[in-house]
Amino acid sequence: MRGGTVGGPGPMGHRLDTAAVEVKVEYRVIARIIPYVRPYLWHLLAALLAMIVVTISGLITPYLEAVAIDRYILNAGQLDGSARLNGILRLALIYLGLNIVIWLSSYAQTLLVAIAGQQVIYALRQKMFAHLQKLSFSFFDKTETGRIMTRLTNDVNALSEFISSGILNVINDALMLGGIVLIMSSLNWRLALLTFTTFPLMLYVATRFRGRMQRAYHEVRRKAATVNVNLAESISGVRVTQSFVREGQNAQRFDEHNMDNMQANMQAAQLNSAFGPLMEILAALGVSIVIWYGGTLLQRGEITFGVVFAFLRYVGRFFMPIRDLSQVYNVWQAATVSVDRIFELLDQVPTVEDAPDAPDLPTLKGHIRFVGVDFGYDPALPILHQINLDIPEGKVVALVGPTGAGKSSMINLLARFYDPTAGVITIDGCDLRRYTQKSLHEQLGVVLQDSFIFSGTVRDNISYGRPTAGMAEIIAAAEDVNAHEFILRLPAGYDTEVGERGARLSLGQRQLIALARAMLCRPRILILDEATSSVDAYTEVLIQRALETLLRGRTAIVIAHRLSTIRHADSIVVINEGRIVQQGTHAELMQNMGGLYQKLSDH
């Protein structure tokens, strides 16, 4: 579609983020990330190899310390001075070399994981954006922008954290635990077995916290989405807010959402803050067991001091990966919720789709027909009833009627933003549902009452539908709609930055740029939805003159309330409560005294 978009009332129904907080973690959802990770598998395997080197090197260092204590420090009298010094120097150099290896391997691991993680997140976010571009209007009717933004920002960031710092850390910690268990068991199996008795307690604590933390993180995501929705709406409507002096009420409303968000985060933080110290207490219990029982064995002469020292070092490292796993578990909880929400978005299916073998429409002449068309945004609440309308090629047809009569719904159907629930719409005899939407939109031009102007320059906005258009074509389109003169008066002419949503332009200027945008695309069919209703009299004259150029030789559908806009139309269609109640020229309809058109004209 060229020139803009057409909106309509949205259906009632399920919206993103409104599901209950009680959510079962389905680990199968994580498997859906695998296709995104697979292209960077070699990065992760290399990072895994580097991580294994770090783990093995880290496991050796406490053993070297125990050997140094027992062989070269406490038993120094059994060796001559030269042998003792050489032994200590050798162990010191090995110790230093291992730490250099640890540093280099850690650097490589961190870099490789960051590369893989960021590439995965880039690909996923790109797919989400592309998928959003394909979704039908019905999705955006029922989903707030803030909730969509939360999916692309907060949820993707949570997943990024897990990929970057979670996946390999789990493997690393598992290898570390396994290595420590083997080494401690080989040093003294009785002391090791007694130390490991704290592990079931840790497992019990983690299991007890699991469900509560998952629910807490889901609530955090849901509340953050609500804040984003309110923030986006407040920023977009700031002019209305200030006009009606609603700053205080809006601040109070935002405060309520912000407070809910803070409380959800505080609940998650309380669980997290309780979980960590509990693991620390259990770790301290393990160290206490080593001090007590290891000291007892040392007094009996059943163990050396170096072994006790090594045990204390290994016990500290034994509980460190367990503590790390608890932190990774928190990241895992947030990531699983985020992945579920990300794929909830990606699983949204367009309600209007092309058939797999749909051909492109041929070049249209513009003969439009509505045959027995029924439609409702909510199937239970129909809006249009048995619409039968024939618009010959090259004719201008005006749609008039009270607000909510169904005028915008008709052009929504013509642009195939929605499909009718009954009946058929054809152009030149082609059923629109049998052809690609792209080929239809490329031959339509739409100008709305408040056409959307994008951030960028005037030139960018005029050429939006034809980015390859040359400057001469852009200027010609602006001249055709009487926009060239005001554009030249702008600070940088066609290169003037218009600001967000065209904030630096007047409403009339935005409309003229929208008309130029439509004109540049040379559409076969033109739709004007209240294009002149909100502009001043002078700008309306400019637009009316522009329309004479735009409408020449084209099929056009014009929605308007101003008599000056529609009185010269080839045919005027009067719609009321979703039905066509009158049709004819202005003169013909005015002869029907007491008819709806005559009443609308009087008003």
N, C-alpha and C positions, 0 to 999 in steps of 0.2 A: 504494500500500500504506500502511496506517495503522499507526503505533505502532513501527516499527523495521525492521530488515533481517534477512535470513537468509543466513548464510554457508555455504560448503561447500568441500571440497577443490578446489584449482585444478588445471588441466591443465598438463602440461609443454608448453613451446613457446617460440617466439621472444618475447623481451621487448624493450621499448624500450631503446635505448642499448647493446644487446649486439652490434650489428653490428661488423664489422671496421673498424679505423681507416682503412684505405685506402679513401678515398671520392673519387669523381670529382665535381667541381663541375659541376652541371647548371644552367646559367644560366636555363633555362626555369622553374626553380622560382621565381626572382625574379619572373617574369611573374605568378605567382599572387597577388602582393601588389597588383597593379594595381587589382583591384576594391575593395580597401580604401582605396587612394589616390584613386581617381576622384572621390569626393564632395568632396575638398579640392583639386581640380585648380586652381581659381582662386587659392587661397592660394599654391600652388606657382608658378603663372604670374606672380603679382604679385611673389613673392620672386625669381623668375628675372629679371624686369624690373629690380628693385632691384639685383640682382647684376650685371647688364649695365652699369648706371650706375656701380656701384663699379669694375668692371673698366676701363671706358673712361676714367673719371676718373683711375684709378691709372696708366694707360698714358700719359696726357698729362703728368703731373707731371715725369718725367725729361726730357721734351722741353723743357718750360719752363725747367728748370734749365740745359740746354745752350744755349738761346737767351740766357738771362741772362748766361752766362759769355762766349759768343762775341761777342754784340752790345753788351752794356752794361758788361762788366767788363774783358775782355782788350783790346777795341777801344775803350776809353773815349776815347782821344785823337781819334777820328774824329767824336765827338759833343760838342756843347756841354754844359755842366753841367746846364742845365735839362732838355734832352732826355734825358740819361742818367738823371737822377733820376726824371723822369716815367715813363720806360720801366721802370725797376726797380720803382717803386711800382705801376705797372699790372700787371706780372708777379706781384708779391708779392700783390696783391689777388686776382688770378685764382687763384694758387696756394692762397691761404687759402680762397677760395670753393669750389674743387674739394674741398679736404679736409673742409669742412663738408658738402658734398653726399655725400662718401664716408661720413662718420659717420652722417648721417641715413638713407642708403640701407642701410648695414650694419645699423643698428638695425631698420629695417623688414624686411629680409631675415631676420635672426635670429628676430624675433618671429613672422613668418608661417610660417617653417619649423617652429618649435617648436609652433605651434598645430596645423599639419597633422600633424606627426609624433606628437604626443601623442594626437590624435584617432584616428589610424590604430592606434596601439598599444592604446588603450582598446577600440576595436571588435574588434581581433584577440583580445585577452585575454578579452573578454566572450564571443566566439564559442567560444573554446577551453573556457571554463568551462561554457557551455551544452551544448557537445558532450559534455563529460565526463559531464554529468548524464544523457545519453541512452544512453551506452555500457552494454553488458550486463555482468553480473557476471563473465563469463568474462574480460573485459579486466582487471578489477581483481584477479582471481585470480592473474594472471601478471605484473602490473606493480606494482612497489613505489611507494608514495606519494612517496618522495623523488625518483624519476625523473620522475613527473608534475609535481611542484612545480618541478623544474628547467626543464621546458618553459615553464611559466607565468611564471617569474621570470627566470632567467639568459638563456634564449634570446630571450625577448621583449625584454629589456633590450638585448641585443646588436643586435637588429633596430632598436630605437628609436634607438640610437646611429648606425646607418648612415643611417636616414631623416633624422634631425635634422642630422647633420654630414657625410653622405657624398654623397648624390645630387646636390644642387646644387653642392657643392664640386667634384665631377668636371666639371660643365659650366663652372663658373667657371674652373677651372684650364685647361680646354681652350681657352676663349675667351682667357684670359690668354696662353697659349702662342702661339696663332694671331696675336694682336695684336702680341706682342713680335717674332715672326718677321717679320711684315710691316714693322714700324718699323725693326728692325735691318737688314733687307735694303735698305730705302730709304736708310738713313744710309750704309752702306758694305757692298756685297754680298760683297766678298772677305773682310772681317773677320767678317761674319756667317756665311758658309759655313764658314770655318775653326772658328768657335766651335761650330757645330752638329754637328761631327764627334763630339762626346762623346755625342750623343743615342743612337746605336746601341749604345754601351757600356751606357748606362743601361737600355735596353730589354732587352739581353742579361741583365744582372744581375737585373732584375725577373722575367724569364721563368724563370731558374734557381731563384729563390726561391719561385716561385708554388706548386708542388706541395707542397714541404716545409712551407711555412707553413700551407697548407690542412689538411694532415694533422695538424699540430701543434695547430691550433685545434680540430679535431674531438676530438682526444685530451683537450684541456683541458675541453671540454664533458662528455665521457664521465666523466672523473675527478671533475668537480664533482658530477655526478649521483650517483656512488657515495658521495661524502661526504655528500650530502643524505640518501640512503637510510639510511646508517648512523646519522646524527644523529637522524633522525626516529624510527627504531626504538629507539635508546638512550633518547631522551626518553620515549617511550611506555612503555618497559619498565623505567623507573628503579626502581620499587618491587621488581620481581623481581630486578634487578641487586643492589640493596642487601641484599635478603633472603638472597641466595646469595653475598654478598661477592665479587661479580664486577667490582668497580670497576676493579681493576688490569688484568684481562684485557680489559675493554671499552675502557679507555684505550689499551692496547697495540694493539688492533684498529683503533680510530679513528686512532691514530698512523700505522698502516700505510697506511690509505686517505688520510689527510691528507698523508703523505709522497709518495704516488703523485701526488696532486693538485698538490703543490708542484713536484715534478719535471716534470710535464707543463707547468705554467706557466713553469718555468724554461727548458725547452726552447724554448717559444714566445718567451719573452723574449730568449733567446740569438739566435734567428733574427732577431727584430725589432731587437735591438741591433747585429747585424752588418749588417743591411740598411741602416739609417739612415746609419751612418758611410761605407759604401761609396758611397752617393749623395752624401754630403758631399765625399768625395774627388774624385768625378767633377765635382762643381760647382766645386771649387777648381781642377781642371784647366782648366775653361772660363774662369775668371777669369784664370788664368795665361796662357792663350792671348791674351786681350784685352790684358793688360799688355804681353806681349812683342811681338805683331804690331802692336797699336795704337800702341805706343810707336815701333816701327820706321817705321810710316806717318807718324806725327807728325813724326819727325825728317826724313823726306823731304819734308815739306810737303804730303803727299797727303791729310791729314785734319786737322781742327782739334782743339784741346784739348777744346772743348765736346762734340764728337762722341765722343771717347775717354771723357770723363766719363760721357756718356749711355750709352755701351756698357757701361761697368762697372755702372751702375745697372740697365740692362736685363738684363745677364747675371745679376746677383744675383736679379732677379725671374724670369728665365727658368728658373733652377734651383729657385726657391722652389715654383712649382706642381708641378714634377716631384717634389720632396721631399714636397709635400703629397699628391700622388697616391700616393706610396709608403705614406704613413700611411693614406690612405683605402683603399688596397689591403688593408692589414692589417684594417681595419674591415670591408671587403668580404668578406674570407675568413671572418671570424668570423660575419658576417651570413648568408652563404650556407649555412654549416653550420647556423646556428640556424634559418633558414627551412626547410631540409630537415627538421630535427627537429620543428619546429612543425607542418608539414603531414604529417609522418609520424603525428603524433597525430591531426590533423584527418581523416586518411584512414582511421582505424580505423572499421570498420563494425560496428554492433551485430549480434551473432549472433542476437538475438531482436528481430524487427521486426514492426510491424503492417503488414498489407496496405494498399495505398494507399486502398482503399475500405472498410476495416474499420469496421463500425458499433460503437456502444457496446453493452455488455451491458445488458439490461433489469434492473430491480430483482430481485436474486437471492433465491430462497427457501432455497437451500443444499443441494440434492441433488447430491452429488459422486460421480463415477464415474471410476475408473482402469480402462482396458480394454487389456490386452495391452501394458503400458508397459515399454519398455526404456530405459535411460539410462546414459551414462558421461560424466564431465567430459572424459576423453580417450576418443575413440571406440574406441581399441584396448584400453581397460581398462574394460569395462562394470561398472556398480555395481548397477543394478536389472535384474531378469530377469522378464519376463512378470508384471507386477503387475496383478492384477485385484481391485478393491476397490469396494464399493458403500457409500456413507455416506448414509443417508436424511436428509432435511431435519430440522433441529432436534435431531439426535442428537450425543452426545459420544463420539468415538472416540479411544482411546489407542493410540499407537504405542510398542511396547517392543522391546527387543532389544539385543544386545551393541554396544559402541562400533564404529562403522564398518559397521554392518549395512545402512545406507541410509535411515534415518529422516529425517534432515535433507534428503537428496536428494529425498524424496517431497514435502516441503513446498516445497522450491525449485521443483519442477515445478508444484505447485498454484498458487504465486504467479507462475508464468511468468517466473521469473528465468532459466530455461533451458527449452528445448523438448525433449521426449522424442525419442530417436532412432528409436523405433518405438512404435506404439500411440497412444492418444488419451486426453485428460483432458477431461471435461465437467462443467459445473455446470448443473443444470436442463436437461440435454440440449444445452447450447451448447458446442461445441468451442472451447476457449479460444484456439486459434490463429487463429480467424476473427474475433475481436473485439479491441477496443483494450485495451492493457495498462492504460491510465489508468482505464478504467471498471471493470476488475477490481480494481486496487489500491485504488480508492476504497471498495470493499465488503469489503475484507479488513482484519483487525486482527491484528497480530503482536506478541507479547511474548516476548522472548528471555531466556536465562539471564543475560546481561550486556547489557541494553538500553542503547542509546547515549543518553546525556544530553548535550545541546548546551550550550555556554556561553550564559549568559543567566539569566533568572529561572525560578523554579518555574512561574509562570504561562505564560511563553513555551514551556516544554517540554510542559506539559499541552495547550496549544492549538496545538501544532506542526502537527497534521493538520487543524485547523480554526481558522485565524488570526482568523476573524471571530466566533468564539464570545464571548459575553458573560461577564462575571465570574460571574454567577449559574450559568450552565451549567458553567463550570470548577469552581466549588465543588461543584456537585451531582455531577459526575463524580468528584471527589476523595472526597466522602462515600460514594459508592457502593462505592469500593474501600478504604474505611477509611484513607485517606491524609490526610483533612482535619485531624485532631487534631495529627499530628506537624508538618504544614505550619504550623499556627498557632503552634507552639512555636519555629519558626525565627526568627532575628533580625528579619527584615522580612516574615514570613509568605509570602504568594504572590509578593512582590516580592524575595525573597531571591536573591542571585546564587549560582548553584550551582558556578561554576568550570568549568574545562575538563574535559569528560567527566563532570561531576557530582562532582568531586573533594571537594567540601565536604559531600557526603551519604554516608551509609552505603550498603552494597550493598542492604539491605532497603528503604531509603527510595527508592533509584533504581528498584527494581522496582515499588514502589507508584505512583510517578509514571508509570512506563511503562504500568502497568495503567490509570491514570486517563486517560492519553493515548489509549489504545485505546478506553476506555469513552466518551470524549467524541465519538468519531467514529461511534458506534453501528454497528459493522461487522455485516454479515450473516453473515460467516464469521470465526471466531476461531481463530488458531493460537498455541499456547503451547509454546515449545521450552525445556524445562527451566527454567520460570519460577520454581520454588521450590527448586531443588537447592542453591543456595549461600547461603541465608538462615538466620537463627537460628530456633529453634522458635517464639518469640513472633511474629515477623514471618510465619512460615509459616502460623500460625493466622489472622492478618489477611488474608493472601493467599488462603487457602482460603475464608474467608468472602466475600472480594471476588469470587472465581471463581464462587461460587454465584449472584451477581448478574450477572456477566459472561456466564456460560454459559446463563442462562435464556432459552429460546426461540431459541437460536442453534445453528447447526451449528458444531462445534468439533473440532479435531484437537489432541490433547495428547501431547507427547513428554515422558516423565518416567521416572525410575528409582525414585522413591519410591513405595512401594505405596499410601501414604495419598492420593496425588494421582490415582491411576488406578483404584482398586478400585471406585469407584462409576460408572465410565464405562459407557455403554450397550453398548459393544463394545470389546474389547481385541484389537489386531492384533499378532501376534508376528512380527518380521522377523529373518531370519538370512541373512547372505551375499547380500543383495539379493533375497531371496524371502520371500513370506508363508508361514510354516510352521504357524501356528496362528491361530485367531480364535474369540472367544466372550466371554462375561462372565467376571468374576473367578472366580465359583463354578464355572462350567463348565470353565475352564482348569485350576483347581486339582484337579479330579477326574482329570485326565490325569496320573497319577503317572509321573514320569520324563520328562515333556515339558519343553521348553525354558522355558516360562513358570514352571512349578513350580520349576525350578532357579533361575531368576532371582529368584523370590519368596523362596526359601530364602536366597539370598545377601543 
